Amino acid sequence: MNLSYFISKRLRQGTSGGFASIIHTIAVTTIAIGLAAAIVSFLIMQGFQTAVKNKIYAFSNHLVITKFTMNNAVEEQPFNFHIGLYEHPARFPFVKHVQEYSHKAGLIKTEGEVLGIIFKGVGRGASNFAESPDYFKENMVEGRFIRFSDSTYSREVVMSRVIANKIDAKVGDDIILHFFQNPPRFRKLKIVGLYETNLSDYFDGKVLIGDLRMVQQLNGWNANEAGGLEVTLDMNQFGAFDLWKKGFLKQPATPEESDTVFYEEPVPTSLFSFDYDRAALENARVQIANSMDYDLNVESVRDRFIQVFEWLDLVKRQVKILLVIILIVISVNMISVILILVMERVPMVGVLKALGATNQTVRSVFMYSGMSLIARGLVWGNIIGLGLCWVQDQFKIMKLNPHDYYVSYVPIEWSVWTVIMLNLIIFGIVSLVLLLPTHWMVKISPVKAIRFD
């Protein structure tokens, strides 16, 4: 048996009920609380990011293809959407769904209210898309999605709960939509469903969903024309390491390559700036863009709603800062604990050195003791942290204001990899910190240590 480990084990067994036992309890408690706080913070942060991102992806998908234009109007320039991506999406393994759409500005006029809106016309492919439990169906709070007619355009519309409350409407009611064009036109439509994303500034406060063919008829477009295409990606098709390596090791394009490559992925600034979702979106955007004509623009949803994603990045940055603070507190506490243990065992250190023990052997005794405390703290930290997350995930105890945070409760996203990484980071860094107090023992003289009182 390892001599240092044997001595360390005997010391731990002989500390019950004494001052050292109290010190051990404090150390274990500090590590447990620190790890629990880190686990809860990261799982909540990831759950919050996923919940908000999924709301945006459900409404605008991952990528948007439009025609290049200098016009900043709501309505897009029409183009023939039967491009290669639409006709043969299987050419791109990461493409899950492609659907046509177009926007048209208008207003809802009732007896006591006039409300400006944006009518989003979607193609027939949106019917199956909306029925998927992973996407828009999660945001449906009442009624159903629109049903498409074979002969003409559908006169059904899906409205947000926010707009319905403003005009005092409900599922089954008829509304009159007035569209801005020359000459002005209006259509009588029926509300068949209500959605709610809580993203009022972007969707709930202004967007109605209906049939694209009505927009085509109002604008005089052909059946193969639309304002844009929305592309849904299968994010599991991308390898995290391959994305990081491709971005981190990529060299700037040469002048010759710049003439042939229209879109280029950005080079990450460092290892720790890697964002999987962002890298996957950019990788897919570049591949699709380089396969199309130059008059079409491919934009990621991150660029379209940059304010929301920057806010989510800020939340992630704050959680990382919290982890650093936790590591500092745990490290300082462990240094204090080991110094107290060393001071309490100075005569033992002197005896071991007098018997021929090397400095490394003596240091290893206290290193094993410290690592044992860290391991116990990690076990309790995982129990506490994962237990709190499970309670929140099952019972939704902690509520939020959905108008401020876009979700009605604190979400949890389970990630085994995140929990493992937090355990490894805390164990590794705090174990390295233990080298500082144990280094002081090298200077202890055996004679002075034995006489130490």
N, C-alpha and C positions, 0 to 999 in steps of 0.2 A: 504494500500500500504506500502511496505517496506520503512522505513524512509531513510535509506542510499541510496537506489535506487532513491527515489524521489528527494533528495538533489542533487545527482549526475546528474540527468536528468536536473534539473533547472540550474545547473552550466554549462552544455554543451550548453543549449539554450542561455545563456547569454555571450558566448565567441565569438560570431560572430564579426569579424572586429577588434578584439583586439590582444594583444600579445599572449594570450593563444590560439587564433585561428591559429596563425602561428605555434605554437608548436604542436597543434593537427595535422595540415596538414603535418608537417615534420614526425611525428610519423606514420601516416597512410601511407604516401609515402614510408617510410623505410620498413614497414611490407609488403606492396603491392609488392615492387620491390624484396624483399627477397623471398616471396612465389612464385612469378612469375619465378624467377631464379631457385628455387628448382623444380618447376613443369616442366619447360622446360628441366632442366638437367636430371631429372629422366626419363621422357618420352623418351628423346633422347637416354639415356643410355640403357633403356629397348628395344627400337626399334633397336638400333645398335646390342645389344647382340642377339636378336631374328633373325635379318637378317643374321648375320654371322653363327649362330648355324644352321639355316635352310639350308644354303648352304652346310654345312658339313653333316647334317642329310640326305639331298637329295642324296649325293654321297656315303656315307658310312653307312647310317642308324644309329640307336641308339646303337645297340649291334652287335658284330662280334664274330662268333664261328669258331674256327680253331682247328686243331690238335696240341697238344703239340709237340714242336720240339726245339732243341738247335741250329738249322740252322737259320742264319740271312738273308738268301737269299730272293729275292722278291717273288719267287714262293713258294706257300704253299705245305705242305704235303697233299696228297689226303686222303679222308675218305668217307665212305658211309653216305651221308647227309640225308638219309631217317630215321632220328631218330624220337623220340616221338614228339619233338617240331614241326618238319616239317610235320609229318603225322597228328598230332592232335593239331594244334595251339590253338583251342578253350579251351584247358585245362588251358590256361593262359589268363584270360580276358583282360589283358593289352597288349597282342600281337596283332598288327594290320596287319602285313605282314611279311612273311619269304621268302627269295629268296636265291638261290645258286649262287655262283660266284667263279672265280679263276683268278689269275694274271699270266701273262707270259711276260718275258722281250724280247724286240726285237728292231729293228730300221727301220726307214723309209729311203729309198734310192731314191733320185731323181737325175736329171742331175747335179744339182749344190749344193745339200745339202744332208748331212747324219745326221739323228737326232735319238738319242736313245729315246725309248718310253716304256711304260708299257701297255700292252694290257689287259683290264679287260673284261673277258668273263662273261656274265650274263645269267641266265636261262630264260625260257619262262615266268616265273612269273613276270619278270621285264617289260614286255610289258604293262600289265595293270597298274603296279606301275608307269611307266613313264608317262602314260596318265593322272594321277591324277594331278589336277592343284595345289595341295599343295606341290608337291615334285619336281621331276626332271624337269618337264615341265617348271617350272619357270626359269630354267637356259638355256633352249633351245632358241637360238637367231635366228636360221635359219634352215630350213628343218624340218625333223621329226626324230623320234626314229626308231631304226632298226626293221624290220619285220622278224619274225621267220618262217622258212620253215618247212613243215611237213615231208619231205623226207630226207633232209640233213641239214647241218649247213648253217646259213645265211652268205652271203658274203658282208653284209653291215656293215658299221662302223660309229659311231658318234665321231667326232673329236672336240677338243677345238678350239676356234678362234685363240688362241695364236699359236698353232701348225700349223694351216692352214696358218696363215700369214708367219710363218717361212719357210714353204715349198712352198709358193705361190700356195695354193690349194683352191678349192671352192666346194660347194655342187654339186654333179654330177660327180666329177672327180674320176678317178681310181688311187689307190696307191699300191705300192708293199711293203709288210711287210716282213722283214727277221727276223726269230726267232733264238735265241741262243740255239742250241741243237746239238747233234751228231747223225746222220749227220745234217748239217744246212738245214732249210727248209724255204720256202717263200710262201706267199699267195697274190693273187691279189684281193683287196677289193674295194668297192665303197663307197665314202663318201655320206651319205644321210642326215646328220644333223650336225650342229655346236652348241656347248654349251659354256657357259661362266659363271664361278663362281667368277673370279678375285682372286681365291686362287691359284695363279700360282705355288707357292712352293710345293703345295700338290696335285693339280689335273690338272689345265689347262696346265701347262708346260710339262706334261709327260704322261697323261692317255688318252687312246682311249677306247671306249666301243664297244664291239661286242658280238658275240654269244659264249656262254660257250662250246657248242658242238665242236667248232673248236679247243678250247684248249684241250678238252678231246681226240679228234682225233689226235692232234699233240703229246700229251703225252702218248697216248696208254691207257687211262683210260676207265673204264666202264661207262655206261650211268648214273649210280647211284652214281658216284664219283665226288667230287668237292673239291676245295681248302678251301672253307668256306661257312658259312651261314651268311647273314645279316638279322637282326631282327629290324623291325620298331615297335615302341611302341605307344600306345594311351596314351599320357601323362595326359589326363583328367580322366583316371581311378584311379589315385592315389589321396588320400585325404591329403592335406597339413598338417593338424593337426595330422593325424595318422602317417604320415612319421616322423614328428618332434618328436612325443611322442615315437615312436618305436626306433628312434636313440638316443634321449636324455636320455631316461630312461633305455636303454639297459645296462645290467651288463656284464662285461667280461665273456667269456665262461669258464666253469669249465673244468678241465682235461678230465672228462668223455665226456662232450659235444664236446670238441675239437677233440675227436677221431671219432665222428659221423658226425660233421658238417664241410664240407670241406671249404666252403666260409663263411666269416663272415663280416657283415657290420661294418664300423668304427663308433665310438661313437663321435658325435659332441662335440666340446670343450666348447661351450656356446650357449645360446639362440640365440645370434645375428649372429652366424656363419652358421645358417641354410640356405641351398640353395635348393630350391624345385627341380629344374631339376637334380641336382647332387644326391639328395636323392632318387628321382624316378628312375634314371638310376641304382643306386647301389642296390635298392630294387629289381628291375626286374632282374638284373644280378645275384643276389644271389639266387633268386627263380629258375631261369632257370638253373644255374650252379649246384645246388643241386639235380636237376632232371636228370642229364646226367652222363655218364661215366666219370671217372677221367682222361681219356686220351684226353679229349676235353677241350679247354680253352675258357672261355667267357670273352670278353674284351669290356668295354664300349668305345664309340667313344671319350669320354673325356680323357681317358687314352691314346688312340691312337694318338690324336692330342692335347697333353697336353700343348704345347706351346701356341696355339691359345686360349685355355680356360683359361690358367693362365693370358694371356694378357687381356681377357675380365673381369676376376676377378679384375685385377688391375684397369681397367676403373671403375668398380663398387666401388672399394675402394676410388678412387679419388672423385667420386660423393658424397659419404658419408662424406668425409672430407669437401667438399664444403658446405654440409648441416650444419655441425657443425660450420663452419665459419659464415654462414648466421645467425644461431641461436645466436651466440655470438654478432654479430653486432646489431641484432634486440634487444637483451636483454639489452645491454649497452645503446642503444638509448632510450629504454623504461624507464630504471632506471633514465636517465637524464631528460626525459620528466616529470615523476611523481615527481621527486625532485623539478623541476621548478614549477610545479603546486602546490605542498605543500608550497613552499616558498611564492608563490603568495597569498595563502589562509591561512597563519598563523593566522591572526586575526579571521578568520571564525572558525578555529580549536579551538582557545581559547574561543570563544563565545559558541560553541557547548559543550565544556567540562564544561564551567561554568554553562550551563543549565542542566547538568547532563548526557550528552552523554558519553557512555563508549568508551574506546579506540578502541574496536572492531567496534563500530558504525562509528567512525571517519575514521578508516582504510578502512572500507567497502565503504565509499563514494568515496575514491580515487581508490579503487580496481575496482569498477563498472565503473569509468571513464576510467581507463586503459583498462579494458576488452572490453569496447565499442570501443575504438580506435583500439584494436586488431581485433575485428570483422569487422569493416569497412575496415581495411587494408587487411584482408583475402578475403573479397568480391572483392575488386579491384584487388588483386593479382590473384585470380582465373580467373577473366575476362581477364586480361592481359596475364597470362601464357597460359591458354587454347586457347586464341585467336591467339597467336603467333604459338602455336603448330598446330592449325587448318590451318593457312595460309601455313605453311611448308608442312603439310601433303597433302594439295590440290594442291599446285603450285610448290613444290620442288624447292624453291628459293635458298636454301643453298646447293651447290654442293660440292662433295668430289672427291679426286683422287682415283679411284677404285683400283689402283695397290698398294696404301699404306693403305687404309682403308677397302678394300674388297667390298665396296658399292659405288655407283656413286652419292649418295645424302644423306643428313642427314635424317635417318628414324625416324618415330614417332610410338610408340606403345601406344595405348589408354588403360589406366588402371584406372577405377573408384576407385579401392581399393587403389592404390598408391596416387591419389589425396586426397582421404579422410584421409589417414594416414598422409600425409604431413600437411594438415590443422590441424589435431588433435595434432600432435607433436608441431607445432609452437604455436598453441593456448595454449596448456597445459604447455609447458616449459616457455613461456614468461609470462603467468599468474602467475606461481609460482615465477618467478623472481620479480614480482611486490611486493611481500611480503617484500623484502629487503628495498626499500625506505619508504614504509608505516610504517615499524617498528620504524623508527626514530620519528614518531609522538607521540609515547607512552611517550617519555621523555619531550614533550612540556608542560610547565607550563601554566595554563589558564591565570594567571595574566600577565606573560611576553608576552604571545601570543597576548593578547588584546592590549598591549602597543607596539607591534612589528611594526616597520615602515621600 
